[in-house]
């Protein structure tokens, strides 16, 4: 009887030690992001992702496009008939 309790305690201690060591094996996870972000108005470099008539790098046209999109697409007062 005492021997089975010893074996049970030993098994519990070994499993506890093993489970606590598992967490130490995790590697640090970092995001692979570029170190410097480009301005949003600089574009993506792919013509199919740009609005017709807009040129990459044109900050004024970018801001105007955002204002137009806000008024036409996201303004609930303009959507009411």
The first five atom37 places (N, CA, C, CB, O) and aatype in JSON, in Angstrom:
{
  "aatype": [20, 20, 20, 20, 20, 20, 20, 20, 20, 20, 20, 20, 20, 20, 20, 20, 20, 20, 20, 20, 20, 20, 20, 20, 20, 20, 20, 20, 20, 20, 20, 20, 20, 20, 20, 20, 20, 20, 20, 20, 20, 20, 20, 20, 20, 20, 20, 20, 20, 20, 20, 20, 20, 20, 20, 20, 20, 20, 20, 20, 20, 20, 20, 20, 20, 20, 20, 20, 20, 20, 20, 20, 20, 20, 20, 20, 20, 20, 20, 20, 20],
  "atom_mask": [
    [1, 1, 1, 1, 1],
    [1, 1, 1, 1, 1],
    [1, 1, 1, 1, 1],
    [1, 1, 1, 1, 1],
    [1, 1, 1, 1, 1],
    [1, 1, 1, 1, 1],
    [1, 1, 1, 1, 1],
    [1, 1, 1, 1, 1],
    [1, 1, 1, 1, 1],
    [1, 1, 1, 1, 1],
    [1, 1, 1, 1, 1],
    [1, 1, 1, 1, 1],
    [1, 1, 1, 1, 1],
    [1, 1, 1, 1, 1],
    [1, 1, 1, 1, 1],
    [1, 1, 1, 1, 1],
    [1, 1, 1, 1, 1],
    [1, 1, 1, 1, 1],
    [1, 1, 1, 1, 1],
    [1, 1, 1, 1, 1],
    [1, 1, 1, 1, 1],
    [1, 1, 1, 1, 1],
    [1, 1, 1, 1, 1],
    [1, 1, 1, 1, 1],
    [1, 1, 1, 1, 1],
    [1, 1, 1, 1, 1],
    [1, 1, 1, 1, 1],
    [1, 1, 1, 1, 1],
    [1, 1, 1, 1, 1],
    [1, 1, 1, 1, 1],
    [1, 1, 1, 1, 1],
    [1, 1, 1, 1, 1],
    [1, 1, 1, 1, 1],
    [1, 1, 1, 1, 1],
    [1, 1, 1, 1, 1],
    [1, 1, 1, 1, 1],
    [1, 1, 1, 1, 1],
    [1, 1, 1, 1, 1],
    [1, 1, 1, 1, 1],
    [1, 1, 1, 1, 1],
    [1, 1, 1, 1, 1],
    [1, 1, 1, 1, 1],
    [1, 1, 1, 1, 1],
    [1, 1, 1, 1, 1],
    [1, 1, 1, 1, 1],
    [1, 1, 1, 1, 1],
    [1, 1, 1, 1, 1],
    [1, 1, 1, 1, 1],
    [1, 1, 1, 1, 1],
    [1, 1, 1, 1, 1],
    [1, 1, 1, 1, 1],
    [1, 1, 1, 1, 1],
    [1, 1, 1, 1, 1],
    [1, 1, 1, 1, 1],
    [1, 1, 1, 1, 1],
    [1, 1, 1, 1, 1],
    [1, 1, 1, 1, 1],
    [1, 1, 1, 1, 1],
    [1, 1, 1, 1, 1],
    [1, 1, 1, 1, 1],
    [1, 1, 1, 1, 1],
    [1, 1, 1, 1, 1],
    [1, 1, 1, 1, 1],
    [1, 1, 1, 1, 1],
    [1, 1, 1, 1, 1],
    [1, 1, 1, 1, 1],
    [1, 1, 1, 1, 1],
    [1, 1, 1, 1, 1],
    [1, 1, 1, 1, 1],
    [1, 1, 1, 1, 1],
    [1, 1, 1, 1, 1],
    [1, 1, 1, 1, 1],
    [1, 1, 1, 1, 1],
    [1, 1, 1, 1, 1],
    [1, 1, 1, 1, 1],
    [1, 1, 1, 1, 1],
    [1, 1, 1, 1, 1],
    [1, 1, 1, 1, 1],
    [1, 1, 1, 1, 1],
    [1, 1, 1, 1, 1],
    [1, 1, 1, 1, 1]
  ],
  "atom_positions": [
    [[0.82, -1.19, 0.0], [0.0, 0.0, 0.0], [0.87, 1.26, 0.0], [-0.93, -0.01, 1.2], [0.63, 2.19, -0.77]],
    [[1.89, 1.27, 0.89], [2.77, 2.43, 0.95], [3.55, 2.59, -0.35], [3.74, 2.3, 2.14], [3.84, 3.71, -0.77]],
    [[3.88, 1.48, -0.97], [4.66, 1.54, -2.21], [3.84, 2.16, -3.34], [5.14, 0.14, -2.61], [4.4, 2.9, -4.15]],
    [[2.54, 1.89, -3.43], [1.71, 2.46, -4.48], [1.49, 3.96, -4.26], [0.36, 1.73, -4.54], [1.38, 4.71, -5.23]],
    [[1.43, 4.4, -3.02], [1.31, 5.83, -2.71], [2.6, 6.54, -3.09], [0.98, 6.06, -1.2], [2.57, 7.65, -3.63]],
    [[3.76, 5.89, -2.81], [5.05, 6.47, -3.19], [5.15, 6.59, -4.71], [6.2, 5.62, -2.65], [5.6, 7.61, -5.23]],
    [[4.73, 5.54, -5.41], [4.77, 5.56, -6.87], [3.85, 6.65, -7.43], [4.38, 4.19, -7.45], [4.2, 7.35, -8.38]],
    [[2.68, 6.79, -6.84], [1.73, 7.81, -7.27], [2.29, 9.21, -7.02], [0.39, 7.64, -6.53], [2.17, 10.09, -7.88]],
    [[2.9, 9.42, -5.86], [3.5, 10.72, -5.54], [4.67, 11.02, -6.47], [3.95, 10.77, -4.07], [4.84, 12.15, -6.92]],
    [[5.49, 10.0, -6.75], [6.62, 10.18, -7.65], [6.15, 10.49, -9.07], [7.51, 8.92, -7.64], [6.72, 11.35, -9.74]],
    [[5.14, 9.79, -9.52], [4.58, 10.04, -10.84], [3.99, 11.45, -10.94], [3.51, 9.0, -11.18], [4.17, 12.13, -11.95]],
    [[3.3, 11.87, -9.91], [2.72, 13.22, -9.89], [3.82, 14.28, -9.9], [1.82, 13.4, -8.64], [3.7, 15.29, -10.59]],
    [[4.88, 14.06, -9.15], [5.98, 15.02, -9.1], [6.7, 15.11, -10.44], [6.97, 14.65, -8.0], [7.06, 16.2, -10.89]],
    [[6.91, 13.98, -11.08], [7.58, 13.97, -12.38], [6.72, 14.65, -13.44], [7.91, 12.53, -12.82], [7.23, 15.44, -14.24]],
    [[5.43, 14.37, -13.45], [4.55, 15.0, -14.44], [4.42, 16.5, -14.2], [3.16, 14.35, -14.42], [4.32, 17.27, -15.15]],
    [[4.42, 16.92, -12.94], [4.38, 18.35, -12.63], [5.65, 19.04, -13.1], [4.17, 18.57, -11.13], [5.6, 20.14, -13.66]],
    [[6.78, 18.42, -12.86], [8.05, 19.01, -13.29], [8.14, 19.07, -14.82], [9.23, 18.21, -12.72], [8.61, 20.05, -15.39]],
    [[7.69, 18.0, -15.47], [7.73, 17.98, -16.94], [6.8, 19.02, -17.54], [7.36, 16.58, -17.46], [7.16, 19.69, -18.51]],
    [[5.61, 19.17, -16.97], [4.66, 20.15, -17.52], [5.12, 21.58, -17.27], [3.28, 19.94, -16.92], [4.81, 22.47, -18.06]],
    [[5.84, 21.81, -16.18], [6.33, 23.17, -15.94], [7.51, 23.51, -16.86], [6.75, 23.33, -14.47], [7.72, 24.68, -17.18]],
    [[8.27, 22.52, -17.28], [9.39, 22.76, -18.18], [8.94, 22.96, -19.63], [10.38, 21.61, -18.11], [9.68, 23.54, -20.42]],
    [[7.77, 22.49, -19.99], [7.28, 22.63, -21.34], [7.12, 24.11, -21.7], [5.95, 21.89, -21.51], [7.41, 24.51, -22.82]],
    [[6.67, 24.92, -20.77], [6.46, 26.34, -21.02], [7.78, 27.07, -21.27], [5.73, 26.99, -19.85], [7.79, 28.11, -21.93]],
    [[8.88, 26.56, -20.77], [10.17, 27.21, -20.97], [10.71, 27.02, -22.38], [11.18, 26.68, -19.97], [11.66, 27.7, -22.77]],
    [[10.14, 26.13, -23.15], [10.63, 25.85, -24.48], [10.05, 26.73, -25.55], [10.36, 24.45, -24.81], [10.43, 26.6, -26.72]],
    [[9.14, 27.64, -25.21], [8.54, 28.52, -26.22], [9.56, 29.52, -26.73], [7.33, 29.24, -25.65], [10.31, 30.11, -25.95]],
    [[9.56, 29.72, -28.04], [10.43, 30.71, -28.64], [9.71, 32.05, -28.67], [10.87, 30.29, -30.06], [8.49, 32.1, -28.74]],
    [[10.45, 33.12, -28.62], [9.87, 34.45, -28.67], [9.27, 34.67, -30.06], [10.93, 35.53, -28.35], [9.9, 34.39, -31.07]],
    [[8.05, 35.18, -30.09], [7.36, 35.41, -31.35], [7.33, 36.91, -31.63], [5.92, 34.82, -31.32], [6.82, 37.69, -30.82]],
    [[7.87, 37.3, -32.77], [7.87, 38.71, -33.15], [7.24, 38.84, -34.53], [9.3, 39.29, -33.15], [7.32, 37.93, -35.35]],
    [[6.62, 39.96, -34.75], [5.99, 40.22, -36.04], [7.07, 40.63, -37.05], [4.9, 41.32, -35.92], [7.99, 41.38, -36.72]],
    [[6.94, 40.13, -38.25], [7.89, 40.47, -39.31], [7.38, 41.68, -40.07], [8.12, 39.25, -40.27], [6.93, 41.57, -41.21]],
    [[7.45, 42.84, -39.43], [6.96, 44.06, -40.06], [8.15, 44.88, -40.55], [6.09, 44.88, -39.09], [9.23, 44.81, -39.97]],
    [[7.94, 45.64, -41.59], [9.04, 46.5, -42.05], [9.36, 47.56, -41.0], [8.68, 47.17, -43.39], [8.5, 47.95, -40.21]],
    [[10.59, 48.0, -41.0], [11.01, 48.95, -39.98], [10.47, 50.35, -40.22], [12.52, 48.99, -39.9], [10.33, 51.13, -39.27]],
    [[10.17, 50.7, -41.45], [9.68, 52.04, -41.74], [8.44, 51.95, -42.62], [10.79, 52.9, -42.42], [8.46, 51.32, -43.68]],
    [[7.36, 52.57, -42.18], [6.13, 52.56, -42.97], [6.16, 53.7, -43.98], [4.9, 52.69, -42.06], [6.74, 54.76, -43.75]],
    [[5.52, 53.46, -45.09], [5.41, 54.49, -46.12], [4.14, 55.3, -45.85], [5.38, 53.86, -47.56], [3.22, 54.83, -45.19]],
    [[4.1, 56.5, -46.37], [2.91, 57.33, -46.23], [1.75, 56.68, -46.98], [3.18, 58.78, -46.77], [1.97, 56.07, -48.03]],
    [[0.52, 56.79, -46.48], [-0.59, 56.12, -47.13], [-0.85, 56.62, -48.55], [-1.83, 56.3, -46.31], [-1.36, 55.88, -49.38]],
    [[-0.52, 57.86, -48.82], [-0.77, 58.41, -50.15], [0.31, 58.03, -51.15], [-0.87, 59.91, -50.07], [0.24, 58.42, -52.32]],
    [[1.33, 57.27, -50.71], [2.37, 56.86, -51.65], [1.93, 55.69, -52.52], [3.63, 56.49, -50.89], [2.58, 55.39, -53.52]],
    [[0.85, 55.02, -52.17], [0.3, 53.95, -52.99], [0.93, 52.61, -52.73], [0.46, 54.29, -54.43], [1.85, 52.48, -51.92]],
    [[0.42, 51.6, -53.43], [0.91, 50.23, -53.25], [1.86, 49.8, -54.34], [-0.24, 49.27, -53.19], [2.61, 48.84, -54.16]],
    [[1.86, 50.49, -55.45], [2.68, 50.1, -56.58], [1.94, 49.21, -57.56], [3.91, 49.39, -56.09], [2.48, 48.84, -58.6]],
    [[0.69, 48.86, -57.24], [-0.13, 48.04, -58.11], [-1.29, 48.89, -58.61], [-0.65, 46.75, -57.37], [-2.08, 49.4, -57.81]],
    [[-1.39, 49.04, -59.91], [-2.39, 49.95, -60.48], [-3.82, 49.5, -60.22], [-2.17, 50.09, -61.97], [-4.72, 50.34, -60.16]],
    [[-4.05, 48.21, -60.08], [-5.42, 47.73, -59.88], [-5.97, 48.07, -58.5], [-5.48, 46.23, -60.09], [-7.17, 47.94, -58.26]],
    [[-5.1, 48.51, -57.56], [-5.54, 48.86, -56.22], [-5.79, 50.36, -56.06], [-4.52, 48.4, -55.22], [-6.09, 50.8, -54.95]],
    [[-5.68, 51.13, -57.09], [-5.84, 52.58, -56.98], [-7.13, 53.04, -57.65], [-4.63, 53.31, -57.59], [-7.63, 52.38, -58.56]],
    [[-7.64, 54.16, -57.19], [-8.85, 54.74, -57.78], [-8.51, 55.33, -59.14], [-9.47, 55.82, -56.84], [-7.4, 55.82, -59.34]],
    [[-9.45, 55.29, -60.08], [-9.18, 55.85, -61.41], [-8.84, 57.35, -61.33], [-10.38, 55.64, -62.34], [-9.53, 58.11, -60.65]],
    [[-7.8, 57.75, -62.01], [-7.41, 59.15, -62.04], [-6.48, 59.57, -60.92], [-8.61, 60.0, -61.99], [-5.99, 60.7, -60.93]],
    [[-6.21, 58.7, -59.97], [-5.34, 59.06, -58.85], [-3.92, 58.58, -59.15], [-5.85, 58.44, -57.52], [-3.72, 57.48, -59.66]],
    [[-2.94, 59.42, -58.84], [-1.53, 59.09, -59.04], [-0.87, 58.87, -57.68], [-0.79, 60.2, -59.84], [-1.12, 59.62, -56.74]],
    [[-0.05, 57.86, -57.59], [0.65, 57.57, -56.34], [1.55, 58.74, -55.96], [1.48, 56.28, -56.48], [2.27, 59.27, -56.79]],
    [[1.5, 59.12, -54.7], [2.32, 60.21, -54.18], [1.62, 61.56, -54.17], [3.55, 60.31, -54.99], [2.2, 62.53, -53.67]],
    [[0.41, 61.64, -54.69], [-0.34, 62.9, -54.73], [-1.16, 63.03, -53.44], [-1.27, 62.97, -56.0], [-2.27, 62.51, -53.35]],
    [[-0.59, 63.73, -52.46], [-1.23, 63.85, -51.13], [-2.54, 64.61, -51.2], [-0.29, 64.54, -50.15], [-3.5, 64.23, -50.53]],
    [[-2.6, 65.65, -51.99], [-3.83, 66.46, -52.08], [-4.97, 65.64, -52.66], [-3.58, 67.72, -52.93], [-6.09, 65.68, -52.16]],
    [[-4.68, 64.9, -53.73], [-5.72, 64.06, -54.34], [-6.15, 62.95, -53.39], [-5.21, 63.47, -55.67], [-7.32, 62.56, -53.37]],
    [[-5.22, 62.42, -52.6], [-5.53, 61.38, -51.62], [-6.51, 61.92, -50.58], [-4.23, 60.86, -50.93], [-7.51, 61.27, -50.27]],
    [[-6.22, 63.1, -50.04], [-7.1, 63.69, -49.04], [-8.47, 64.0, -49.61], [-6.48, 64.96, -48.46], [-9.49, 63.8, -48.94]],
    [[-8.51, 64.49, -50.85], [-9.79, 64.78, -51.5], [-10.59, 63.49, -51.71], [-9.56, 65.48, -52.86], [-11.81, 63.48, -51.52]],
    [[-9.92, 62.41, -52.08], [-10.59, 61.12, -52.27], [-11.19, 60.64, -50.95], [-9.6, 60.06, -52.82], [-12.3, 60.12, -50.94]],
    [[-10.47, 60.81, -49.86], [-10.99, 60.41, -48.55], [-12.22, 61.23, -48.17], [-9.92, 60.54, -47.48], [-13.19, 60.69, -47.63]],
    [[-12.18, 62.53, -48.43], [-13.34, 63.38, -48.13], [-14.54, 62.97, -48.97], [-13.01, 64.86, -48.39], [-15.66, 62.91, -48.46]],
    [[-14.31, 62.7, -50.25], [-15.4, 62.28, -51.14], [-15.97, 60.94, -50.7], [-14.91, 62.19, -52.58], [-17.19, 60.76, -50.69]],
    [[-15.12, 60.02, -50.33], [-15.58, 58.71, -49.88], [-16.39, 58.84, -48.59], [-14.39, 57.77, -49.65], [-17.38, 58.13, -48.41]],
    [[-15.97, 59.74, -47.72], [-16.7, 59.95, -46.47], [-18.09, 60.52, -46.73], [-15.91, 60.89, -45.54], [-19.06, 60.1, -46.11]],
    [[-18.19, 61.45, -47.63], [-19.48, 62.07, -47.93], [-20.41, 61.14, -48.69], [-19.28, 63.34, -48.71], [-21.6, 61.09, -48.41]],
    [[-19.89, 60.4, -49.66], [-20.73, 59.57, -50.51], [-21.03, 58.19, -49.92], [-20.09, 59.4, -51.84], [-22.13, 57.67, -50.1]],
    [[-20.08, 57.62, -49.24], [-20.26, 56.24, -48.83], [-20.54, 56.01, -47.37], [-19.09, 55.49, -49.18], [-21.14, 54.99, -47.01]],
    [[-20.13, 56.92, -46.51], [-20.24, 56.65, -45.08], [-21.05, 57.7, -44.33], [-18.87, 56.55, -44.47], [-21.06, 57.71, -43.1]],
    [[-21.72, 58.56, -45.02], [-22.52, 59.58, -44.38], [-23.99, 59.16, -44.44], [-22.31, 60.97, -45.07], [-24.59, 59.14, -45.51]],
    [[-24.56, 58.81, -43.3], [-25.92, 58.3, -43.25], [-26.95, 59.37, -43.61], [-26.22, 57.75, -41.87], [-28.03, 59.03, -44.09]],
    [[-26.65, 60.63, -43.41], [-27.59, 61.7, -43.75], [-27.79, 61.79, -45.26], [-27.1, 63.06, -43.21], [-28.88, 62.12, -45.73]],
    [[-26.75, 61.49, -46.03], [-26.87, 61.51, -47.49], [-27.6, 60.29, -48.03], [-25.5, 61.6, -48.13], [-28.11, 60.34, -49.15]],
    [[-27.67, 59.2, -47.28], [-28.31, 57.99, -47.74], [-29.82, 58.01, -47.59], [-27.76, 56.81, -47.02], [-30.52, 57.25, -48.25]],
    [[-30.33, 58.87, -46.73], [-31.78, 58.93, -46.49], [-32.44, 59.59, -47.68], [-32.1, 59.71, -45.18], [-32.01, 60.64, -48.14]],
    [[-33.51, 58.96, -48.19], [-34.23, 59.51, -49.35], [-35.17, 60.6, -48.97], [-34.98, 58.43, -50.06], [-35.84, 61.16, -49.84]]
  ]
}
